[in-house]
């Protein structure tokens, strides 16, 4: 195949496959982390409920907090997945696109590591 200048076009199918695989991986991992973030928030809430002794409101407050976390994290993850997909579509093959992949994966791994310590 030739490009618009008449030169042989580069075969970027490997890079396209890698970019799509990384985007799917980060999107799926982001949606799986919804439950991880919910568990972190409920652990923190449970700690304060036991430490400061507001037991009567503990169950109802935890349910509301858990549902609110699911809604907020679901919207956030959906927005990040769509936004990153659009960004990678416009900036494919550029260093900014690969930097965004690395930053996204770093944040997701940091959340998973944080869950181990809380």
HELIX and SHEET records of a PDB file:
HELIX    1   1 UNK A   13  UNK A   52  1                                  40    
HELIX    2   2 UNK A   58  UNK A   90  1                                  33    
HELIX    3   3 UNK A   95  UNK A  117  1                                  23    
END                                                                             
